[in-house]
Amino acid sequence: MPTYVVLYKFTPEGVKTIRDSVKRAGLVRQQNAAAGFNIKEVFWTQGPYDMVAVVDAPSEEKMMGAMLNVVSAGNAMSTTMRAFDATAMSRIMATVEPLPRQAQSVPKTPAMPKAAASKNGASKNGAKAGGRTKAKAGARRR
């Protein structure tokens, strides 16, 4: 079964009835268990999210339907993330072909060769030969 981590934020309506949130979570857990879900954990949290749930769903489609039911109740908004345990991730990694070495590295911007820098009259700090920059040279002409 696919596993999901669901992050919830209470809506203003959910905040008004926050004292019922434990009871609501229990009811949702019972309804989802009857539909084939396994709600592993539900946590009430401090920080940017008010609740976190870890859920095994019978399918992606069933998970989507369950999330639509939760959101349509009006007490919370959610962010749902597909999660993979170490066993599933190892299986996935065994099927991934590594990219060729060149495709993995980011091409570097070629540096201006020293000969070209000397030819243009630039030094290490970008100033023209003779120690004057364009701004200084223009200032002397005035």
Secondary structure, DSSP 8 states (H G I E B T S, - for coil): --EEEEEEEE-HHHHHTGGGHHHHHHHHHHHHHHTT-EEEEEEE-SSS-SEEEEEE-S-HHHHHHHHHHHHHTTSEEEEEEEE--HHHHHHHHHH-----HHHHS--------HHHHHHTTB-TTS-BTTS--HHHHHHHH-
